[in-house]
Amino acid sequence: MASSTVWWLIAGGAIVLELLSGTVYLLLLSAGFAAAAISAHAGAGLGTQLVVAAVVGVGAVIAWHLIRRKRPAEPPAAANRDINLDIGESIYVDAWNPDGTATVRYRGAQWTVVPRAGTTPAVGEHRVAEVIGSRLVVDKI
């Protein structure tokens, strides 16, 4: 069996494992395996093929890691508008209890409202910043 065929089979196996695992790293390594197969088609020796596979595969993984590191971090699920559609909605607080909580009617149910840590409770319009269990953490608008 030709060495290029072996590299193509390894690349295909890495892609199958990638589909089963759900990470992107095996896909990047399979790009290195495919590059080694192409170098084998070009007539490069086994040592060159191994170097090409290592440089392209590891280089792609390092590039992906650097790209991911530059992206801003996702907010936690309790404060992520993509996960929880209550984030950013407005509510009106009529009165605050002595313990620093309030009860409001929101979406047809009673909710406990707490101000964000470090802020003082104030009557009026608030924006939901986070949902923790059945509590709405709010910011004054």
ZAGU-814242 format. One line per field, with one value per atom (N, C-alpha, C): residue in one letter; chain; x, y, z. Coordinates in steps of 0.2 Angstrom, whole numbers, plus 5000, padded with zeros to 4 digits. Layout:
// residues N
residu A, ...
chaine A, ...
c1 X, ...
c2 Y, ...
c3 Z, ...
This chain:
// residues 141
residu M, M, M, A, A, A, S, S, S, S, S, S, T, T, T, V, V, V, W, W, W, W, W, W, L, L, L, I, I, I, A, A, A, G, G, G, G, G, G, A, A, A, I, I, I, V, V, V, L, L, L, E, E, E, L, L, L, L, L, L, S, S, S, G, G, G, T, T, T, V, V, V, Y, Y, Y, L, L, L, L, L, L, L, L, L, L, L, L, S, S, S, A, A, A, G, G, G, F, F, F, A, A, A, A, A, A, A, A, A, A, A, A, I, I, I, S, S, S, A, A, A, H, H, H, A, A, A, G, G, G, A, A, A, G, G, G, L, L, L, G, G, G, T, T, T, Q, Q, Q, L, L, L, V, V, V, V, V, V, A, A, A, A, A, A, V, V, V, V, V, V, G, G, G, V, V, V, G, G, G, A, A, A, V, V, V, I, I, I, A, A, A, W, W, W, H, H, H, L, L, L, I, I, I, R, R, R, R, R, R, K, K, K, R, R, R, P, P, P, A, A, A, E, E, E, P, P, P, P, P, P, A, A, A, A, A, A, A, A, A, N, N, N, R, R, R, D, D, D, I, I, I, N, N, N, L, L, L, D, D, D, I, I, I, G, G, G, E, E, E, S, S, S, I, I, I, Y, Y, Y, V, V, V, D, D, D, A, A, A, W, W, W, N, N, N, P, P, P, D, D, D, G, G, G, T, T, T, A, A, A, T, T, T, V, V, V, R, R, R, Y, Y, Y, R, R, R, G, G, G, A, A, A, Q, Q, Q, W, W, W, T, T, T, V, V, V, V, V, V, P, P, P, R, R, R, A, A, A, G, G, G, T, T, T, T, T, T, P, P, P, A, A, A, V, V, V, G, G, G, E, E, E, H, H, H, R, R, R, V, V, V, A, A, A, E, E, E, V, V, V, I, I, I, G, G, G, S, S, S, R, R, R, L, L, L, V, V, V, V, V, V, D, D, D, K, K, K, I, I, I
chaine A, A, A, A, A, A, A, A, A, A, A, A, A, A, A, A, A, A, A, A, A, A, A, A, A, A, A, A, A, A, A, A, A, A, A, A, A, A, A, A, A, A, A, A, A, A, A, A, A, A, A, A, A, A, A, A, A, A, A, A, A, A, A, A, A, A, A, A, A, A, A, A, A, A, A, A, A, A, A, A, A, A, A, A, A, A, A, A, A, A, A, A, A, A, A, A, A, A, A, A, A, A, A, A, A, A, A, A, A, A, A, A, A, A, A, A, A, A, A, A, A, A, A, A, A, A, A, A, A, A, A, A, A, A, A, A, A, A, A, A, A, A, A, A, A, A, A, A, A, A, A, A, A, A, A, A, A, A, A, A, A, A, A, A, A, A, A, A, A, A, A, A, A, A, A, A, A, A, A, A, A, A, A, A, A, A, A, A, A, A, A, A, A, A, A, A, A, A, A, A, A, A, A, A, A, A, A, A, A, A, A, A, A, A, A, A, A, A, A, A, A, A, A, A, A, A, A, A, A, A, A, A, A, A, A, A, A, A, A, A, A, A, A, A, A, A, A, A, A, A, A, A, A, A, A, A, A, A, A, A, A, A, A, A, A, A, A, A, A, A, A, A, A, A, A, A, A, A, A, A, A, A, A, A, A, A, A, A, A, A, A, A, A, A, A, A, A, A, A, A, A, A, A, A, A, A, A, A, A, A, A, A, A, A, A, A, A, A, A, A, A, A, A, A, A, A, A, A, A, A, A, A, A, A, A, A, A, A, A, A, A, A, A, A, A, A, A, A, A, A, A, A, A, A, A, A, A, A, A, A, A, A, A, A, A, A, A, A, A, A, A, A, A, A, A, A, A, A, A, A, A, A, A, A, A, A, A, A, A, A, A, A, A, A, A, A, A, A, A, A, A, A, A, A, A, A, A, A, A, A, A, A, A, A, A, A, A, A, A, A, A, A, A
c1 5004, 5000, 5005, 5003, 5007, 5006, 5011, 5011, 5006, 5005, 4999, 4993, 4991, 4985, 4985, 4990, 4990, 4988, 4992, 4990, 4983, 4980, 4973, 4968, 4970, 4966, 4967, 4973, 4974, 4970, 4970, 4966, 4958, 4956, 4949, 4947, 4951, 4950, 4950, 4954, 4954, 4947, 4945, 4939, 4933, 4933, 4928, 4928, 4934, 4934, 4932, 4934, 4931, 4924, 4920, 4913, 4910, 4914, 4911, 4913, 4918, 4920, 4917, 4916, 4914, 4919, 4925, 4930, 4933, 4936, 4939, 4946, 4949, 4956, 4958, 4954, 4956, 4955, 4950, 4949, 4956, 4959, 4965, 4971, 4971, 4976, 4975, 4969, 4968, 4970, 4970, 4973, 4980, 4984, 4991, 4992, 4988, 4988, 4987, 4982, 4981, 4987, 4990, 4996, 5001, 5002, 5007, 5005, 4999, 4997, 4999, 4998, 4999, 5007, 5011, 5018, 5020, 5017, 5018, 5017, 5011, 5010, 5015, 5018, 5023, 5030, 5031, 5037, 5041, 5039, 5043, 5045, 5050, 5052, 5048, 5048, 5044, 5046, 5052, 5054, 5051, 5051, 5048, 5040, 5037, 5030, 5028, 5032, 5031, 5032, 5037, 5038, 5032, 5030, 5024, 5018, 5017, 5011, 5011, 5017, 5018, 5017, 5021, 5021, 5014, 5010, 5004, 4998, 4998, 4994, 4994, 5000, 5002, 5001, 5003, 5002, 4995, 4991, 4984, 4981, 4983, 4980, 4982, 4989, 4991, 4987, 4987, 4983, 4976, 4972, 4966, 4965, 4970, 4971, 4972, 4976, 4977, 4971, 4967, 4961, 4956, 4955, 4950, 4952, 4958, 4961, 4959, 4959, 4958, 4950, 4946, 4939, 4937, 4932, 4930, 4926, 4927, 4924, 4916, 4913, 4906, 4903, 4898, 4895, 4893, 4892, 4889, 4882, 4880, 4873, 4868, 4868, 4863, 4863, 4868, 4868, 4869, 4868, 4869, 4862, 4861, 4855, 4853, 4858, 4857, 4854, 4855, 4852, 4846, 4846, 4840, 4837, 4831, 4828, 4826, 4826, 4824, 4829, 4835, 4841, 4839, 4840, 4839, 4831, 4827, 4820, 4819, 4814, 4812, 4807, 4808, 4803, 4802, 4796, 4795, 4795, 4799, 4799, 4795, 4789, 4786, 4789, 4791, 4794, 4799, 4803, 4808, 4807, 4808, 4807, 4813, 4813, 4818, 4825, 4823, 4829, 4833, 4831, 4834, 4831, 4825, 4822, 4816, 4813, 4806, 4803, 4796, 4792, 4789, 4789, 4786, 4782, 4778, 4774, 4777, 4780, 4783, 4782, 4779, 4777, 4772, 4768, 4762, 4763, 4769, 4771, 4774, 4774, 4778, 4785, 4790, 4797, 4800, 4805, 4809, 4814, 4815, 4820, 4825, 4831, 4837, 4841, 4844, 4848, 4855, 4859, 4865, 4870, 4874, 4879, 4882, 4882, 4886, 4881, 4875, 4870, 4865, 4862, 4857, 4850, 4845, 4839, 4835, 4832, 4828, 4822, 4817, 4810, 4811, 4807, 4807, 4808, 4810, 4811, 4818, 4818, 4825, 4825, 4832, 4833, 4836, 4833, 4836, 4843, 4847, 4854, 4856, 4853, 4854, 4848, 4848, 4843, 4846, 4845, 4848, 4842, 4841, 4835, 4829, 4825, 4819, 4820, 4826, 4827, 4830, 4827, 4830, 4835, 4841, 4846, 4845, 4844, 4842, 4847, 4847, 4851, 4846, 4846, 4842, 4843, 4838, 4838, 4839
c2 4994, 5000, 5006, 5011, 5017, 5021, 5025, 5029, 5034, 5037, 5042, 5039, 5033, 5030, 5029, 5027, 5026, 5033, 5039, 5045, 5047, 5046, 5047, 5043, 5037, 5033, 5036, 5038, 5041, 5047, 5051, 5058, 5056, 5051, 5049, 5047, 5043, 5040, 5046, 5051, 5056, 5060, 5061, 5065, 5061, 5054, 5050, 5051, 5051, 5052, 5059, 5063, 5070, 5071, 5067, 5068, 5064, 5059, 5056, 5060, 5063, 5067, 5074, 5077, 5084, 5090, 5088, 5094, 5095, 5101, 5103, 5101, 5099, 5098, 5092, 5086, 5081, 5083, 5087, 5090, 5094, 5097, 5101, 5096, 5091, 5086, 5083, 5081, 5078, 5082, 5089, 5093, 5092, 5091, 5089, 5082, 5077, 5071, 5071, 5075, 5076, 5080, 5084, 5088, 5083, 5078, 5073, 5068, 5067, 5063, 5066, 5073, 5077, 5077, 5078, 5077, 5070, 5065, 5058, 5058, 5061, 5061, 5065, 5070, 5074, 5070, 5064, 5061, 5062, 5065, 5066, 5060, 5060, 5054, 5053, 5048, 5047, 5052, 5054, 5059, 5066, 5067, 5074, 5074, 5068, 5067, 5068, 5065, 5066, 5073, 5076, 5083, 5088, 5086, 5090, 5089, 5083, 5081, 5085, 5085, 5088, 5095, 5098, 5106, 5108, 5105, 5108, 5106, 5100, 5098, 5102, 5102, 5106, 5114, 5116, 5123, 5125, 5121, 5122, 5122, 5118, 5118, 5124, 5126, 5132, 5138, 5139, 5144, 5145, 5139, 5139, 5141, 5139, 5140, 5148, 5151, 5158, 5162, 5160, 5163, 5163, 5157, 5156, 5160, 5161, 5165, 5172, 5175, 5182, 5184, 5179, 5180, 5182, 5186, 5188, 5181, 5181, 5175, 5176, 5170, 5170, 5172, 5175, 5176, 5170, 5169, 5163, 5162, 5156, 5155, 5159, 5160, 5164, 5171, 5174, 5181, 5181, 5176, 5175, 5176, 5181, 5183, 5177, 5174, 5168, 5162, 5161, 5156, 5157, 5163, 5165, 5172, 5171, 5177, 5183, 5181, 5186, 5192, 5190, 5195, 5201, 5207, 5213, 5215, 5212, 5214, 5219, 5223, 5228, 5226, 5227, 5226, 5233, 5233, 5239, 5237, 5240, 5238, 5243, 5242, 5247, 5248, 5243, 5244, 5238, 5240, 5235, 5233, 5227, 5224, 5226, 5226, 5227, 5223, 5217, 5212, 5213, 5218, 5220, 5216, 5213, 5210, 5213, 5211, 5214, 5208, 5209, 5204, 5208, 5205, 5208, 5203, 5205, 5201, 5202, 5196, 5196, 5190, 5190, 5185, 5181, 5184, 5180, 5176, 5178, 5174, 5179, 5177, 5181, 5179, 5184, 5183, 5187, 5185, 5188, 5192, 5198, 5203, 5205, 5205, 5207, 5212, 5217, 5221, 5218, 5220, 5218, 5219, 5215, 5216, 5223, 5227, 5233, 5239, 5238, 5243, 5244, 5249, 5250, 5250, 5247, 5246, 5253, 5254, 5260, 5258, 5262, 5260, 5263, 5259, 5262, 5256, 5258, 5254, 5251, 5244, 5240, 5236, 5234, 5229, 5223, 5217, 5211, 5209, 5208, 5207, 5200, 5196, 5189, 5186, 5179, 5175, 5169, 5169, 5164, 5161, 5155, 5151, 5154, 5156, 5160, 5167, 5170, 5177, 5180, 5186, 5191, 5196, 5196, 5201, 5207, 5213, 5218, 5224, 5229, 5235, 5240, 5246, 5252, 5255, 5257, 5260, 5268
c3 5000, 5000, 5000, 4996, 4995, 5002, 5003, 5010, 5009, 5003, 5003, 5005, 5003, 5005, 5012, 5015, 5023, 5026, 5023, 5026, 5025, 5019, 5018, 5023, 5024, 5029, 5036, 5038, 5045, 5045, 5040, 5040, 5040, 5037, 5037, 5044, 5047, 5053, 5059, 5058, 5062, 5062, 5055, 5054, 5057, 5057, 5060, 5067, 5070, 5078, 5080, 5075, 5077, 5077, 5072, 5072, 5078, 5081, 5087, 5093, 5093, 5100, 5100, 5094, 5094, 5096, 5096, 5096, 5090, 5089, 5083, 5082, 5087, 5087, 5082, 5082, 5078, 5070, 5069, 5062, 5060, 5065, 5063, 5062, 5066, 5065, 5059, 5057, 5050, 5044, 5045, 5040, 5039, 5045, 5044, 5041, 5043, 5039, 5032, 5030, 5023, 5019, 5023, 5020, 5019, 5024, 5023, 5017, 5016, 5010, 5004, 5004, 4998, 4996, 5002, 5001, 4999, 5001, 4998, 4991, 4989, 4981, 4978, 4981, 4977, 4977, 4981, 4981, 4986, 4992, 4998, 5001, 5005, 5009, 5015, 5019, 5025, 5030, 5031, 5036, 5034, 5028, 5026, 5027, 5026, 5027, 5034, 5039, 5046, 5048, 5046, 5047, 5045, 5039, 5036, 5040, 5042, 5046, 5053, 5056, 5062, 5062, 5057, 5057, 5055, 5050, 5048, 5054, 5056, 5061, 5068, 5070, 5077, 5075, 5070, 5068, 5068, 5065, 5065, 5072, 5076, 5083, 5087, 5086, 5089, 5087, 5080, 5077, 5080, 5080, 5083, 5090, 5094, 5101, 5102, 5098, 5098, 5096, 5091, 5089, 5095, 5098, 5103, 5109, 5111, 5116, 5115, 5109, 5108, 5108, 5107, 5108, 5115, 5116, 5123, 5126, 5132, 5136, 5136, 5135, 5135, 5142, 5143, 5150, 5153, 5159, 5162, 5160, 5160, 5158, 5161, 5167, 5171, 5168, 5165, 5162, 5155, 5151, 5144, 5141, 5137, 5133, 5128, 5125, 5121, 5124, 5130, 5134, 5137, 5141, 5145, 5142, 5139, 5136, 5141, 5147, 5152, 5153, 5151, 5152, 5148, 5151, 5147, 5147, 5149, 5150, 5155, 5155, 5160, 5165, 5171, 5176, 5180, 5184, 5188, 5195, 5199, 5207, 5210, 5213, 5217, 5224, 5227, 5234, 5236, 5240, 5242, 5249, 5251, 5257, 5262, 5268, 5273, 5272, 5269, 5268, 5261, 5258, 5251, 5245, 5246, 5240, 5239, 5233, 5231, 5228, 5227, 5224, 5218, 5212, 5206, 5202, 5199, 5194, 5187, 5185, 5178, 5175, 5168, 5164, 5167, 5171, 5174, 5180, 5183, 5190, 5194, 5201, 5206, 5206, 5206, 5205, 5211, 5214, 5219, 5215, 5217, 5214, 5219, 5217, 5221, 5217, 5220, 5216, 5215, 5210, 5209, 5215, 5217, 5222, 5222, 5227, 5227, 5226, 5224, 5222, 5228, 5229, 5233, 5230, 5233, 5231, 5230, 5224, 5222, 5219, 5220, 5217, 5210, 5205, 5198, 5193, 5187, 5182, 5182, 5181, 5182, 5176, 5174, 5169, 5172, 5170, 5172, 5170, 5174, 5172, 5173, 5177, 5178, 5181, 5180, 5183, 5187, 5193, 5198, 5201, 5198, 5201, 5200, 5205, 5204, 5206, 5206, 5208, 5202, 5201, 5196, 5199, 5196, 5198, 5194, 5196, 5192, 5193, 5188, 5188, 5187, 5191, 5190, 5183, 5180, 5173, 5174
